[in-house]
């Protein structure tokens, strides 16, 4: 299984679970779609920032340390 480290500052939550419709950077909408598609393709997604969502996104792991990764994806604003 590929381990995909995803560094972002914001929210990753299902749209139906969110009170926030979007963020200025647009990541609020696209982030859960990306994570879901990766998970559908047997990729383990590990968020590398503190969880800020009220309800955790299904199967999204969090690691604030330095996990062993195959891919590192960093969002930059």
C-alpha distances in whole Angstrom, upper triangle without the diagonal:
4,6,10,13,16,19,22,25,26,25,22,23,24,27,29,28,29,33,32,32,31,31,33,30,29,25,26,26,23,21,20,19,17,15,15,14,11,10,12,9,6,6,7,10,12,16,18,21,23,23,26,26,28,25,22,19,17,14,14,14,17,17,20,20,18,14,12,11,9,12,15,17,20,23,26,29
4,6,10,13,16,19,22,23,23,20,22,23,26,28,27,28,32,30,30,29,29,30,27,26,23,24,24,21,18,18,18,15,13,14,13,10,10,12,9,7,5,6,8,11,14,16,19,22,22,25,24,27,25,21,19,17,14,14,13,16,16,19,18,16,13,10,8,6,8,11,13,17,19,23,26
4,6,10,13,16,19,21,20,17,20,21,24,27,26,26,29,28,29,27,27,28,25,24,21,22,23,20,17,17,17,14,12,14,14,10,10,13,12,9,6,5,6,7,11,12,16,18,18,21,22,24,22,19,17,16,13,11,10,12,12,15,14,12,9,8,5,5,7,9,11,14,17,20,24
4,6,10,13,16,17,17,15,17,19,22,25,24,24,27,25,26,24,23,25,22,21,17,19,19,16,13,14,15,11,10,12,12,9,10,13,12,11,7,6,5,6,8,10,13,16,16,19,20,23,21,18,15,15,13,11,10,11,12,14,14,12,10,9,6,6,5,6,7,11,13,17,20
4,7,10,13,15,15,14,17,19,22,25,23,23,26,24,25,23,22,23,20,20,16,18,19,16,13,14,16,13,11,14,15,11,12,16,15,14,10,8,6,5,6,6,10,13,14,17,18,21,20,17,15,16,14,11,10,9,9,11,11,10,8,9,6,8,6,5,6,8,11,14,18
4,6,10,12,12,11,14,17,19,22,21,20,23,21,21,19,18,19,16,16,12,14,15,13,10,12,13,10,9,13,14,11,13,16,16,15,12,10,7,6,5,6,8,11,12,14,15,19,18,15,13,15,13,10,10,9,10,11,13,12,11,12,10,11,8,6,5,6,8,11,14
4,7,10,11,11,15,18,20,23,21,20,22,20,21,18,16,17,15,15,12,14,16,14,11,13,15,13,12,16,17,15,16,20,19,19,15,14,10,8,6,5,6,10,11,13,15,18,19,16,15,17,16,12,12,10,10,10,12,12,12,14,12,14,11,8,6,5,6,9,12
4,6,8,9,13,16,17,20,19,17,19,16,17,15,13,14,11,12,9,10,13,12,9,12,14,12,12,16,17,16,17,20,21,21,17,16,12,11,8,7,6,9,10,11,13,16,17,15,14,17,17,13,13,11,12,12,14,15,15,18,16,17,14,11,9,6,5,8,9
4,7,9,13,16,17,20,18,16,17,15,16,14,11,12,11,12,9,10,14,13,11,13,16,15,15,18,20,19,20,23,24,24,21,19,15,13,10,9,7,8,9,9,11,15,16,15,15,18,18,15,15,13,14,13,16,17,18,20,19,21,18,15,12,10,8,9,9
4,7,10,13,14,17,15,12,13,11,12,10,8,11,10,10,8,7,11,12,9,11,14,14,14,17,19,19,19,22,24,24,21,19,16,14,11,11,9,9,8,7,8,12,13,13,13,16,17,14,15,13,15,15,18,19,20,23,21,23,20,17,14,12,10,11,11
4,6,10,10,13,11,9,11,9,11,10,9,12,11,11,8,6,9,10,8,9,12,13,12,14,17,17,17,20,22,22,20,18,14,14,10,12,10,10,8,6,6,9,10,10,9,13,15,12,13,13,15,16,19,21,20,23,21,23,20,18,15,14,12,14,14
4,7,9,12,10,9,12,11,12,11,11,14,13,12,9,7,8,9,6,5,9,10,8,10,13,14,14,16,18,19,16,15,12,12,9,12,11,11,9,8,7,10,9,8,6,10,11,9,11,11,15,16,19,20,19,21,20,21,19,17,14,14,13,15,16
4,6,8,7,7,10,10,11,11,13,16,16,14,11,8,9,10,8,6,10,11,10,10,14,15,14,16,19,19,18,16,14,14,12,15,14,14,10,10,7,9,7,7,5,8,11,10,13,13,17,18,22,23,22,24,22,24,21,20,18,18,16,19,19
4,5,5,7,10,11,11,12,14,18,17,15,13,10,9,10,9,6,9,12,10,10,13,15,14,15,18,19,18,17,15,16,15,18,18,17,14,13,10,11,9,9,7,9,12,11,15,16,20,22,25,26,25,26,24,25,23,22,20,20,19,22,22
4,5,5,8,8,8,10,13,16,16,13,12,9,8,10,10,8,10,13,13,12,15,17,17,18,21,22,21,21,18,20,18,21,20,19,16,15,11,12,11,12,10,12,16,15,18,19,23,24,28,29,28,30,27,28,26,25,22,22,20,22,22
4,6,8,10,10,12,16,19,20,17,16,12,11,14,14,11,13,16,16,14,17,20,19,19,23,24,23,23,21,22,20,23,22,21,18,16,13,12,11,13,11,13,16,17,20,21,25,26,30,31,30,32,30,31,29,28,25,25,23,26,25
4,7,9,10,13,15,19,20,17,16,12,12,15,14,11,14,17,15,15,18,20,19,20,23,24,23,22,19,20,18,21,20,18,15,13,9,9,7,9,9,11,15,15,18,19,22,24,27,29,28,30,29,30,28,27,24,24,22,25,24
4,5,7,10,12,16,17,14,13,10,10,13,13,11,14,17,16,16,19,21,20,22,25,25,24,23,20,20,18,20,19,17,14,12,8,8,9,11,11,14,17,16,19,19,22,23,27,29,28,30,29,30,28,26,24,23,21,22,22
4,6,9,11,15,17,15,15,11,12,16,15,14,17,20,19,20,23,24,24,25,28,29,28,26,23,23,21,23,20,19,16,13,10,10,11,14,14,17,21,19,22,22,25,25,29,31,31,33,32,33,31,29,26,25,22,24,22
4,6,8,11,13,12,12,8,10,13,13,13,16,18,18,19,22,23,23,25,27,28,27,26,22,22,19,21,19,18,15,12,10,11,13,15,15,18,21,19,21,21,24,24,28,30,30,32,30,31,29,26,24,22,19,20,19
4,7,10,12,10,11,7,8,11,12,13,14,17,18,18,20,22,23,24,26,28,26,26,23,23,21,23,21,20,18,15,13,14,15,17,16,19,22,20,23,23,26,26,30,31,31,33,31,31,29,27,23,22,19,20,18
4,7,8,6,8,5,6,9,11,12,13,15,17,18,20,21,22,24,26,27,25,25,22,22,19,21,19,19,17,15,14,16,17,17,16,19,22,20,22,22,25,25,28,29,29,31,29,29,26,24,21,19,16,17,15
4,5,5,7,6,8,10,11,13,15,16,17,19,21,22,23,25,27,28,26,25,21,21,18,19,17,17,16,14,14,16,18,18,17,21,23,20,22,21,23,23,26,27,28,30,28,28,25,23,19,17,14,14,11
4,6,8,9,10,12,13,16,17,18,20,22,23,24,26,27,29,30,28,27,24,23,20,21,19,20,19,17,17,20,21,22,21,24,26,23,25,24,25,25,28,29,29,31,29,30,26,23,20,17,14,13,10
4,5,8,10,10,11,14,15,15,17,19,20,21,23,25,26,27,25,25,21,21,18,18,17,18,18,16,17,20,21,21,20,23,24,21,23,22,23,23,25,26,27,28,26,26,23,20,16,14,10,10,7
4,6,6,7,9,12,12,13,15,17,18,19,21,22,24,25,23,23,20,20,18,19,18,19,18,17,16,19,20,20,18,21,22,20,22,22,24,24,26,27,27,28,26,26,22,20,16,15,11,12,10
4,5,5,5,9,10,10,12,14,15,16,18,20,21,22,20,20,16,17,14,15,15,16,15,14,14,17,17,17,15,18,19,16,18,18,20,20,23,23,23,25,22,23,19,17,13,12,9,10,10
4,6,6,8,10,11,12,14,15,17,18,19,21,23,20,20,17,17,14,16,15,15,14,12,11,14,14,14,13,16,18,15,18,17,20,20,24,24,24,26,24,24,21,19,16,15,12,14,13
4,6,7,7,10,11,12,14,16,17,18,20,22,20,20,17,18,16,19,18,19,17,15,14,16,16,16,13,16,18,16,19,20,22,23,26,27,26,28,25,25,22,20,17,17,14,16,15
4,6,5,6,9,10,11,13,14,16,17,19,17,18,15,16,15,17,17,19,17,16,15,18,17,16,14,16,17,15,18,19,21,22,25,25,24,25,22,22,19,18,14,14,12,14,14
4,5,5,6,9,10,11,12,14,16,17,15,15,12,13,11,14,14,15,14,14,13,16,15,13,11,13,14,12,14,15,17,19,21,21,20,22,19,19,16,15,12,12,10,13,14
4,5,5,6,9,10,10,12,14,16,14,14,11,13,12,15,15,16,14,14,12,14,13,11,8,10,11,10,13,14,18,19,22,23,21,22,20,20,18,17,14,15,14,17,18
4,6,5,6,9,10,11,13,15,14,14,12,15,14,18,18,19,17,17,16,18,16,15,11,12,13,12,16,17,20,22,25,25,23,24,21,20,18,18,15,16,15,18,19
4,6,5,6,9,10,11,13,11,12,10,13,12,15,17,19,17,18,17,19,18,16,12,13,13,12,14,16,18,20,22,22,20,21,17,17,14,14,11,13,12,16,17
4,6,5,6,9,10,11,9,9,7,10,10,13,15,16,15,16,15,17,15,13,9,10,9,8,11,13,16,18,20,20,18,18,16,15,13,13,12,13,13,17,19
4,5,5,6,9,10,9,10,9,12,13,17,18,19,17,18,16,18,16,13,9,9,9,9,13,15,18,21,23,23,20,21,18,18,16,17,15,17,17,21,22
4,5,5,6,9,9,11,10,14,15,18,20,22,20,21,19,22,19,17,13,12,12,12,15,18,20,23,25,24,21,21,18,17,15,16,15,17,17,21,23
4,5,5,7,5,8,7,11,13,16,18,20,19,21,20,22,20,17,13,12,11,11,13,16,18,20,22,21,18,18,14,13,12,13,12,15,16,20,22
4,5,5,5,6,7,11,13,16,18,20,18,20,19,21,18,15,12,10,8,9,11,14,17,20,21,21,18,18,15,15,14,15,15,18,19,22,24
4,6,7,10,11,14,17,20,22,24,22,23,21,23,20,18,14,12,11,12,15,18,21,24,25,24,21,21,18,17,17,18,18,21,21,25,27
4,6,9,11,15,17,20,23,25,23,25,24,26,23,20,17,15,13,14,16,19,21,24,25,24,20,19,16,15,14,17,17,20,21,25,27
4,7,9,13,16,19,22,23,22,25,23,25,22,19,16,14,11,12,14,17,19,22,23,21,18,17,14,13,14,16,17,20,22,25,28
4,6,10,13,15,18,20,19,22,21,24,21,18,15,13,11,11,12,14,16,19,19,18,15,14,11,10,10,13,13,16,18,22,25
4,6,10,13,16,17,17,19,19,21,19,15,13,12,8,8,8,11,12,16,16,15,12,12,10,10,10,12,13,16,18,21,24
4,7,10,12,14,13,16,16,19,17,13,11,11,8,6,6,9,10,13,15,14,11,12,10,11,10,10,10,13,14,18,21
4,6,9,11,11,14,15,17,16,12,11,12,9,6,5,5,7,10,11,11,9,10,9,11,10,10,10,12,14,17,20
4,6,8,8,11,12,15,14,11,10,12,11,7,6,5,6,8,10,11,10,13,11,13,12,10,10,10,11,15,17
4,7,9,12,14,17,17,14,14,16,14,11,9,6,5,5,8,8,9,12,11,14,12,10,10,9,11,14,16
4,6,9,11,15,15,13,14,16,15,12,10,7,7,6,9,11,12,15,15,17,16,13,12,11,11,13,15
4,6,9,12,13,11,13,16,15,12,11,7,8,7,11,13,14,18,18,20,19,16,16,14,14,16,17
4,6,9,9,8,10,13,13,10,9,7,9,10,13,16,16,19,19,21,20,18,17,16,15,17,18
4,7,9,9,11,14,15,13,13,11,13,13,17,19,20,23,22,24,23,20,19,17,16,17,18
4,5,6,8,12,14,11,13,12,15,15,19,21,21,24,23,25,23,21,20,19,17,19,19
4,7,9,12,15,13,15,14,17,18,22,24,24,27,26,28,27,25,23,22,21,23,23
4,6,9,12,11,13,13,17,18,22,24,23,26,25,27,25,24,23,23,22,24,24
4,6,8,7,9,10,14,15,19,21,19,22,21,23,22,21,20,20,20,22,23
4,6,6,9,10,14,16,19,21,19,21,20,21,20,19,18,18,18,21,22
4,6,9,12,15,18,21,22,19,21,20,21,20,20,19,21,21,24,25
4,6,10,13,16,18,19,16,18,17,18,18,18,18,19,20,24,25
4,7,10,13,15,16,14,16,14,16,15,15,15,16,17,20,22
4,7,10,12,13,11,13,13,15,15,14,15,16,17,20,23
4,7,9,11,10,13,13,16,15,14,14,15,16,19,21
4,5,7,7,10,11,15,14,13,14,14,16,19,21
4,7,8,12,13,16,16,14,15,14,16,18,20
4,6,10,12,15,15,13,15,15,18,19,22
4,7,9,12,13,11,14,14,17,19,22
4,6,10,11,10,13,14,18,20,23
4,7,9,10,13,15,19,22,25
4,6,7,10,13,16,19,23
4,7,10,13,17,20,23
4,7,10,13,16,20
4,7,10,13,16
4,7,10,13
4,6,10
4,7
4
